[in-house]
Amino acid sequence: MGTRKIGPVLATFVVANNMIGSGFFLLPASLAASGAITVFSWIGGTLLALVLGGAFARLARDYPDLSSADDYVRPSLGRDASFLASTLYWVSSWIGNNAIAVAAFGYLVTLLPLDGGDPHVQVAGQVVLIWLMFAINLLGPRPVARFQSLCVVFGLAPVALVLLFGWGSFDRGVYDAAWNVSGQSDAAVVFGSLAPVFWAFVGLETGAMIAGLVRDPDRDIPRATFGGVLIAGIVYIVSSVLVMGIVPAAELEASSAPFALVAAEIFGPWAAIAIAAAAALKATGTLGGWMLVTGETGARAAQHGYLPAIFGRLNSRGAAAWGLLIVASAMSLIAVFTLAPQVSEQFGVIISIVVNLVVLAYAAAGLSLVVGTPERRPTTRDRLLGIGALVACTLLFASSSAQMMLGAAGMVLLAWILYRIFGPRR
């Protein structure tokens, strides 16, 4: 069995790949409304992700069979806290799938004879993608994994060419003109952009979630987590500087396919088509993979009594068919409710909701390290890692708008009340 397990290098790239997705392809458009100064937000987001990654790596040592938030939250904080952490993570994952659908169709529409500037066309395309990935997920986990692997290989290669050869087209004047176009102070822009950029690091916890597949988890999970976050952070920082110095901020903000614009400036119009196809393929594969994760986490939550039993029902191919049907329907409604004139605006609203929810779930990991259990007394190092994670979560939560914070708090309160009324008595 040992020969089938993966080493630190492959585990590192698994973590990095789970983060490099729709944020990489569409955040340049969302952040263009603020300006190139958001490079400091990327640096700050990378540091916060490293702190949170350290907390999850430590939890993976204590819980080597870790597969959900319930595994580490319930022993330390009890069933109510575990319910909130598990369901918040689950809700954030399927709401986040909408952001991936926004990015995927934003690039795909540039290849089709459709009016990409029409918000209704965008929403219709997103809903079609959602149901297409739902259909693929009904075939079971193996076809989804194969489809995602294909999308990764063919989706990222052309984008790597842009990052390698784009510097010849970098214009310092364009970059300086885009430095801060928000009308706010530099500090306000950098702090206020922390939550949006952190969307790109959601998935940092997957290193801990695959601990059972790694040969030496005590040694390799911290390496994979830190290495994966650093790779993703460097890619994000480099790409954010590059795109802001090639295409003016106003054009980036209005685009549904910012990397395609950049490729056209570097290599010519033909490259925009290649990059758009690659980005659409990669984001579509990511959407299929995260829908699989949503179905699996929903099924586990149902098995633990945190969701209705229908979410735990599997079809003959091992897919959580009924749960995915409900999720796909809810995602379609969110696509309609978040309709906005620009793709970047719709994307920004969705990722703000997701980051607030997932940060609250991450906070439970930090608090679990601080509190410990009777069997696992926290060491000084555990407490420091836990406190660091809680501070990181506080900063990310505080960087969101008051409206988003109140919405997240209201959702938590509503979920807890419903659980106390209808949840199992055990």
N, C-alpha and C positions, 0 to 999 in steps of 0.2 A: 504493500500500500504506500510506503514511503516514496517510492519512485514516481508515483502519480501526483505527488504534491508539488506545488510551485515554489520557486526560490524567491529571494528578495527583489531581483531585477524585474521579473515578470509581475510580481505583486505590486511593485512601484508603478509600472505602466498601467495596471488595472485601475489603481487609484487615480492616476492622472487622467486616464481616458474617461472615467466616470465624471470628472469635473469639466473637461474641455468639451463643451457642447454648444447649446444655443447661446449661452452668454458670450462665447468667443465670437460668434457670427453676427449677433445683433446688438450687443451692448455698445459697440462703437457709435451706433446711431443714437441710442438712448443718452449716452454720456456727452454727445456732441452739443447738447443744449447747455451743458455746464462749461465744457472746454477741456483743453489739454492738461490743465492743472489736475485733473482727476488721476493723473499718473501717480500722485501721492496717495490717492485713495486706494489705488491698486496695491501700492507698497504696504499701506496700513492693513488692507484686507488680507494680504498674504501673511503678515505677522499674526493677525488674529486667528487665521485659519491654522497656522502652525501651533498656536497655543491650544486651540480646541482639538487639533489632531493629537497633541500630546496626551490630553485627557482620555481620548478614545483608545489610544495605544495602551495606556495603563489599564483601562477597563478590560481590554482584550487579554491581558495577562491574568487578571483575576477570573475572567469568565471565558475560557478558551473555546467554548461552544456557543459563543454569542451570536444570535441571529436576529434579535429585535430589542427594542428599548425595554421591554418587559423583563428581559433577562438580567439587566443590571439595576433597573430602577426599583422594582418591587422588593428585592431583598433589603434595600437601604431605606426606601422612602414609603413603602406600603402600596397597597393596591390602587387607591385613588390617584396618587401621583403617577403610578405606572400607566393607568388608563389614560390620563391626560397626555403623557409623553408619547405613548404609542399611537393614540388617535391623532394628535397634532402632527406627528411625523407622517402618518398615512394621509391625512387631509392635505398637508403641504405638498406631498409628492404628486397627488393627482391634480391639484390646482396648478402646480408647476409644469405639468405636462402640457397645459395650455400655452405656456410661454414657449415651450419647445415647438408646438404646432405653429405658433405665430412666426417663429424664426424659419421653420422649414418651408412654409408656404410663402413667406416673404421673399425667399430666394427662388422658389419654384415658379412663382407668378411671372418672374422676369423672362422665363423660358417659354411661356404660354401666350397665345393670342388673346390675352385678357387685359382689362384695365386695372393695373396694379394699384392705381391711386384711389380706386373705389373701395371704401371700407366694407361695403356689403360683399364685394367679390372676395376680399380677404377673409371675412368671417365664414363665408360659404366654403372656401377652400380649406380653412382650418377644420371645419366640421367634417368635411369629406376625409381628410387625413386621419382625424381621430377615429372614425368608424372603420377606415381601412386597416389601421393598426389594431383595432379591436378584433377585426376578422382574423388577422394573422395570429393574434394571441390565442384565439380559440383553438388553433392547431397544436398548442402546447409549448412548453419552454424550449425544446430543442430547435424547432424551426425559427423561433424568435432569436435565439442565440446565434444561429447561422446567418440570419438576415442582418443582425447587428454587426457581426464580424465583417461581413462583406462591405457594409456601409462605412465602417471605420477605415478599412484598407483603401478604398477608392475615394473616400470623402476627405481625408486629411492630406493626402499627398500633394494635390495642387495648391492647397493653402500654404503648405510648407515652402513651396517655391516662391510665393509672395513674400513670406517673412525673410527668406534668404536673399532674394534679388531685388527687393523693393527699395533698398536704401539708396540706390542710384537715382531714384525719383523723389527722394525726400527733399523738401523745400523748407528751409528754416524760417523763411518769411511767412509761409502758410501756417507753420506750427506756432510761431509767436502771435500771429493774428488770432489764433484760436485759443490762446492761453486761458482766458477767463471771459466768456461771453454771456455769463449768467446775470450780471448786474449785482451780484452779491460779493461779499468779501471772500478772499482766498480761503481763509479758515472755514467759513461757513460752507463753501462749496466742497472742500475736501471732506469735512465731517459729514455733511449731508449726503455725500455719494458713497459712504461706507456700506450702507445697507444694499443699494443696487449692485455694487461690484461684488458683494459677498454672495450674491446669487450664483456667480461663477464658481464658487468654492463649495457649494452644496454637493455633497457626495464624498467629502473628506472622511466621513465615518466608515466608508466601505472597506477601508483597510482592516478595521476591527471586525467587520462583519464576515470577512473571509478568513479569519484566523484559523479555522478548522482545515482550510485548504493549503496552508503554508507549512513548509517543512519544520522550521524552527520559529514558532510565533513569538516567543519571548524576545528573540533578537531581531527577527525580520519584520514584524508588524510595525514597530517604531520606525525602522528604516524605510519601509514601504510608504508609510503615512507621511513622514517628513519629506521623503524624496518625491512622492507624488504631488504634494502641495507645492514644493519648490519648483518642480517642472512646470506645473500649471501656472504658478505665479509669474515665473520668468516669461513664459509664452504670452501671458496677458499683458505684462508690463511692456515688453518689446512691441507687441502688436498695437497697443494703445498709442505709443509714441509714433509708430510708423504711419498709421492711418491718419492721425491728426496732422501729420506733416506732408501729406500727399493730396488729400481732398479737403476743401474748405469745410468748416464746421456746419454751415447752413445746409450744404449739399448732403453731408453725412446724416444730419438729423432728419431730413426729408426722405431718405432712402429706406427701402425695405430690404436692400441687399448691399450694405456698405462695403463688404469685402469685394464684391463684384465691381463696384466703382473704382476701388483702389487698383484692382487687377487691370482694368481697362486703361488707367493712367500709366501703369508700368509697362505692360506688354502690348496694349492695343485692344480694340473692341472684341476680338475673338476670345481674349482671355476672360472677359466678363462672363461669357457664356459658360466657359469651363469651370470657373470658380463658382458661379451660381449653381451649376449642376452638382458640383462636389459638395457644396455647403448644404444644398437641399437634401442630398443623399445622406450625409452625415447626421443632420438634424432629424431626418425621418427615422434613421436607425436608432438614434438616441430616444426618440419618442416611443418606438416599439419596445425598446429595452426597459424604459421607465414605466411603461404601462404594465409590463411583466412584473416589475418590482411592486407596483401598486396593487396588483392582483394578489401577489404572494403575501405582502405585509397585511393586506386586508383579511386574507384567509387566516393568517396566524392570529390576528387580533380577534377574529370571530371565535377561533378555537380557545382563546384565553377568556372568552366571555365579554370582550370589550366592544364588539360589534354584533349586530343580528346574525343569526346562524346562516342566513342565506349567503353571506359573504364568504363563508367557508366551504361552500359546496363546489366540488371539482367535477369537471366533465370527464369523459373516458380518456381524454388525452392529458389529463392532469392540470387543466387550466381552470382558474376560478371564474367560470363563465358568467354566472349570475352577478357576482360582485363587479366584474368588469363591465357588464351591461349597465349597471347602475352608475358606475364611475363615468363611462363614456357619455351617458345621458347628462350627468351633472356637468361634465366638461363642455358639452355642447351649449348648455345654458350659460356657462361662464363666458364662453366665446362671444355670445350675443350681448351679455350684460356689460362686457368690457370694451365693446365697440368704440373705436376712437378714430378721428380723422387721419392720424398718422400711425403706422405700425409701431414706431418707436414708443409712442405714448401708450398704446395698448400693452406693449411688452413691459413698460415701466410699471404700470399699475399692477399687473399680475405678479411680477417678481417682488414687488414691495410687500404684497400680501404673503407670499410664500416665505420670504426671509423672516418676517416677524413670527410666523408660526414655527418654522424650523428652529429658529434661535431659542424659542421657549422650550422646545424639545431638547435642544443641545444643553440648555441650562440644567436640565434634570441630570445629565451625565456629570456635570461639574459638581452639583450638589450631592450626588451619590458618592463621589470620591471623598468629599469633605466629611459626610456622615459615616460612611462605612457600614459594616454589619457586625453583629456579635462574633461571627466566625472570621471576619476580615477587618480587623481593627485598622483604621487609616494611619499610615505613617506620616511623618512631616512632609515627605515628598508628595504623597497622595493629596494632602490638604493644600499644598502649594499649587499643584496642578489643577485641583478642583477650584480653588479661589481664582486662579488665572482664567479658567474657562468661564466662571461666573462674571468676572470683570469684562471679558471679551463679549459675552452675550449682552451685558448691560450697555456697553458702548454701541453695539450694533442696533439694539432695540431703541436706544435714545437717538440714534441718527435718523430714524424714520420720522415721518410726519406725525403730528398729534392724532390726525384722523386714522392713520394706519395702526398706531399703537392702541387707540381706543377700540378699534374694530377687532384687533387680535385679542385684547383683554375680554371683550364682550363674547367672542367665540369660545374662549376658554371657560368663562363662567357658565354660558349656556350648555356647553358639553358636559360640564361637571354636574349641573343641576339635573339634566336628563339622565345621566348615569346613576345619580343617587336615587332617582325616582324609579327608573326602569331596569337598572343593572341587577345582576344576580346577587343574591344575599349569601356570599361565602367568603 
